[in-house]
Structures are given as structure tokens and as C-alpha cells.
């Protein structure tokens, strides 16, 4: 955690996104990003740092985060249809080409089934 604090990142998970971006080099080509389960905002910080200056970045979580300049935030549950409707109303002409999610909901006690359910939820939301 001390290295994250030294770099002024909100979490150590910020380094995970930096590592993923180093391998796949996708953030600099992303102009509309949603970060699901974004609290406390470490990945949003990296998105802001690595994307084009006018990229649209939206964080969504049920936990409120501290404001990050020029980043949108919805305090909403990603499992509710009204969250999808809210995105469509607020950003009617935006196609979010990058969807990030580092959340891990507590769905049960079977890790394989939990993983399967998480993948199904993401696929269901992107159709």
C-alpha cells in the first residue's frame, strides 16, 4: 500500500491495471470507458492518466467515491436495469468500447459457479 500512496494512487489495484495496459496497450486507444465496481477509484485514476485528455470515463459503484476531476460517477448498483437506463439517458450517443471490472461480488460458496455467474451477468449486460 505504501507504494500506491507514494504514487498518490487510491489502491494497489492501480498497478494491476497498469500491468494489463502495459501488456495490451489499450487505454491510449479508449475514448469511452466504464469502470464497474470502481470504488475507491484507483482504476479511474489510471484511466485518466493513460487515455486521451478528452476521453469520457464513467465509474459506477454502490459505494460513493471521492471526486476525480473530469470523471463521471454514478452511485448505482450495476445489477439493476435502471442503471443501464441511466447510462443510456445521460450518454445517449456514446458507445463505451472499454468496460473494466475489478469487482468480485460475494455470490456464494462455490467459486467455479460464482465465476460462471459473474461472466453471465457481464455478457447479459453487454447485449
N, C-alpha and C positions, 0 to 999 in steps of 0.2 A: 504494500500500500504506500510506502514511503516514496518509491519511485514515481508512482502516479501523482502523489502530492507535489513532488518536486517539479513535475511537468505540468502541474495545475489541471490534471485530469480528474474527473469525478470518481472514477473507478479504475481498478486494474484491468477490467474487461476492455478498456480502450486499447490496450496493447494487442488484444486478440483481434480486434477489427483492423488495426494497423498491419498485423501479420497477414491477415486474409487479403487485404488490399495490396500488400507487397507481392503476394503470390499471383493474384489475378488482375491487379491494376484496373479496377472497375470504377472506383469512386470519381476519378477525374472525368469520366465519361457520363456520369449520372447527373441529370438535371432535375429530377423529381424523385425524392426518396421518402419512404415511410419507414420509420423505426417503431416496430410494435414492441410493447412491453419495455419502453425506453428508459424508465426510471433507473438510476438517478440522472441519466443524460450523458454518460461518458461516450457512447457511440455517436450521439448527436454532435458532441464536440469534435469528434474525428471527422464526421461528415462535413461539418462546416469548414474544417481546416483543409480537407483534401479535395473538395468539389469546387466547381466553378463558382465565382463570387455571387452570381445571381441564381444559383440552384435553389429550388424550393425543397425545403426539408421540413417534414412533419413528424413529430413524435406523438405517440399515443400510449397512455398507460392509465391504470386506475389510481395510481399514486401520483400526486402532484409533484412536479419538479421545479427547481429554481429556474427562472427565466434565462434563456440563452438568446442573445440579440440576433434578430433576423431568422429565428427558427420558430415555427408554429408548433403549438402543443394543444392536444385535446385530452382532457381528463375524462376518459371514457373506457368502457370495457370492450375489448376487441371481439368478444364473443357475441355481442348484440348487433342485430341488423341495423338498429338506429345509428350505430357508429359508422357503418358503411354509408348510410343515407347522409349523415352529417358531412362525410368526406366529399360525397358527390355534390352536395349543395354548396359547400364552401369552395370547392375546386372543380367546377363543372367541366372545364375543358383541359384538365391536366391528366396525363397518363403517367402514373407513377411506375417507372421502369425498374426501380430498385426497391425491393422490400426486404428490410432487415428484421430479424427477430432473435434476440438472445434470451428470451423469456423461457421459463420452464414451469408451467403450471403444475400444481400438485393434483394430479388427476386420479391417482390410485396407488396400488402397491405392486402392480405388475409393470416393470419398466418397458418391456417389449410392447405391451398393449398401450401403455402411455405414449410411447414414441409413435406408434401407428396412429393413435387418435390425434396427436398433435399434427402430424403430416396431413391427415384427412381434413382437419379444420383449416389449415392453410390452403390446401387445394380447393376446398369448398368456397373459401373467401375470394379466391382469385378468378373464379369463372365468370 
